[in-house]
Amino acid sequence: MRITLVLSLIFIWACSSNPTPPPTLYTNYTELSGINFQNDLVYTDQLNPYTYRNFYNGAGVGIGDINNDGLSDIYFTGNQVDNKLYLNEGGFKFRDITAEAGVACSGVWSTGVTLVDINSDGFLDIYVCKSGTLM
């Protein structure tokens, strides 16, 4: 009898009408950081996974200090969207410098990126892999 009473009380307590919400597992930092990049893919009759076998292959992220200020900058490559370069201004704030750097790669299908100082000048170079023009 005592066990039944204890189990009933536990059951009633567990079914309270004001449950504690679970902790937040994800925080959207888009507005805080200034980074706004989406690699959206749009199917057409001419361009889809059936006509272009690499439809889902592509895009990428390169992280490195492109201006030697000690902060990691971010370069995103897109497929049907322009690539974006974000300069880290500290405090998890980034500024889109794609246009002034001239690295949008408009009209091409970018499949990846690597940041490396290939010419040994002390600055990272951006190498974008492309698989062709957009149809």
C-alpha positions as a printed NumPy array, in Angstrom:
array([[  0.   ,   0.   ,   0.   ],
       [  2.786,   2.383,   0.905],
       [  4.56 ,   1.765,  -2.437],
       [  1.338,   2.497,  -4.325],
       [  0.96 ,   5.787,  -2.497],
       [  4.582,   6.797,  -3.181],
       [  4.318,   5.864,  -6.87 ],
       [  1.044,   7.795,  -7.174],
       [  2.635,  10.899,  -5.652],
       [  5.654,  10.627,  -7.982],
       [  3.321,  10.252, -10.966],
       [  1.277,  13.304,  -9.961],
       [  4.45 ,  15.346,  -9.324],
       [  5.912,  14.346, -12.714],
       [  2.742,  15.457, -14.527],
       [  2.73 ,  18.998, -13.161],
       [  1.146,  21.664, -15.359],
       [  4.229,  23.939, -15.244],
       [  7.119,  21.85 , -16.519],
       [ 10.516,  23.457, -16.686],
       [ 11.473,  24.15 , -20.307],
       [ 14.577,  22.353, -21.545],
       [ 17.744,  24.411, -21.915],
       [ 18.292,  26.107, -25.274],
       [ 20.648,  24.039, -27.408],
       [ 21.006,  26.476, -30.318],
       [ 21.405,  30.219, -30.489],
       [ 21.018,  32.083, -33.784],
       [ 23.99 ,  34.425, -34.127],
       [ 23.147,  35.753, -37.616],
       [ 22.244,  39.271, -36.498],
       [ 24.929,  39.467, -33.825],
       [ 27.76 ,  38.246, -36.061],
       [ 26.799,  39.975, -39.32 ],
       [ 27.258,  36.728, -41.245],
       [ 24.376,  36.1  , -43.609],
       [ 25.193,  33.364, -46.123],
       [ 22.89 ,  30.678, -47.494],
       [ 23.845,  28.283, -50.262],
       [ 20.338,  27.803, -51.642],
       [ 19.925,  25.345, -54.516],
       [ 17.074,  25.858, -56.979],
       [ 16.001,  23.047, -59.302],
       [ 15.267,  23.875, -62.932],
       [ 14.58 ,  21.672, -65.949],
       [ 18.132,  22.333, -67.123],
       [ 19.884,  22.087, -63.755],
       [ 18.941,  19.391, -61.269],
       [ 20.457,  16.198, -59.81 ],
       [ 19.431,  14.245, -62.926],
       [ 21.023,  16.547, -65.504],
       [ 24.037,  17.533, -63.389],
       [ 25.396,  14.666, -61.333],
       [ 27.366,  17.   , -59.04 ],
       [ 24.311,  19.076, -58.115],
       [ 24.806,  18.448, -54.4  ],
       [ 28.616,  18.579, -54.549],
       [ 30.06 ,  21.912, -53.755],
       [ 30.247,  24.872, -51.538],
       [ 32.676,  25.077, -48.699],
       [ 34.137,  27.207, -45.963],
       [ 37.657,  28.524, -45.601],
       [ 38.796,  30.071, -42.334],
       [ 42.025,  32.012, -42.001],
       [ 43.528,  35.379, -41.168],
       [ 43.545,  37.132, -44.563],
       [ 44.769,  40.511, -43.293],
       [ 47.188,  39.331, -40.573],
       [ 45.348,  41.055, -37.721],
       [ 45.301,  37.924, -35.549],
       [ 41.579,  37.231, -36.14 ],
       [ 40.193,  34.377, -38.244],
       [ 38.2  ,  35.571, -41.257],
       [ 35.652,  33.435, -43.126],
       [ 35.177,  32.752, -46.842],
       [ 32.05 ,  30.86 , -47.973],
       [ 31.674,  29.352, -51.434],
       [ 28.277,  28.861, -53.022],
       [ 26.86 ,  26.997, -55.941],
       [ 24.054,  29.124, -57.356],
       [ 24.857,  32.083, -55.112],
       [ 27.901,  34.335, -54.986],
       [ 30.765,  33.499, -52.666],
       [ 31.159,  35.72 , -49.587],
       [ 34.183,  36.947, -47.655],
       [ 33.661,  38.13 , -44.082],
       [ 36.339,  40.093, -42.231],
       [ 36.51 ,  39.385, -38.5  ],
       [ 36.334,  42.658, -36.571],
       [ 36.578,  40.991, -33.146],
       [ 33.919,  40.267, -30.571],
       [ 32.236,  37.791, -32.944],
       [ 31.408,  40.633, -35.366],
       [ 32.075,  40.191, -39.08 ],
       [ 31.86 ,  42.585, -42.026],
       [ 31.054,  41.493, -45.591],
       [ 33.993,  42.666, -47.739],
       [ 33.179,  40.551, -50.795],
       [ 32.64 ,  43.462, -53.202],
       [ 35.71 ,  45.457, -52.215],
       [ 37.894,  42.321, -52.321],
       [ 36.417,  41.254, -55.685],
       [ 35.958,  37.619, -54.675],
       [ 32.259,  36.938, -55.38 ],
       [ 32.913,  34.542, -58.318],
       [ 29.506,  35.355, -59.823],
       [ 27.97 ,  32.95 , -62.314],
       [ 30.117,  29.911, -61.513],
       [ 29.527,  26.737, -59.535],
       [ 32.091,  26.857, -56.689],
       [ 32.9  ,  23.495, -55.164],
       [ 35.359,  24.355, -52.416],
       [ 37.949,  26.763, -51.065],
       [ 41.44 ,  26.666, -49.602],
       [ 43.31 ,  29.485, -47.89 ],
       [ 47.091,  29.203, -48.232],
       [ 50.052,  31.545, -48.649],
       [ 51.099,  30.072, -51.986],
       [ 53.423,  32.918, -53.022],
       [ 55.118,  33.315, -49.616],
       [ 54.28 ,  37.015, -49.281],
       [ 53.011,  36.607, -45.712],
       [ 49.313,  36.872, -46.647],
       [ 46.852,  34.051, -47.242],
       [ 45.692,  33.55 , -50.822],
       [ 42.165,  32.334, -51.595],
       [ 41.895,  29.399, -53.995],
       [ 38.388,  28.527, -55.143],
       [ 37.633,  25.26 , -56.923],
       [ 34.983,  25.618, -59.63 ],
       [ 33.165,  23.06 , -61.721],
       [ 31.821,  25.333, -64.46 ],
       [ 29.403,  28.116, -65.206],
       [ 25.775,  28.172, -64.134],
       [ 23.344,  26.992, -66.755]])
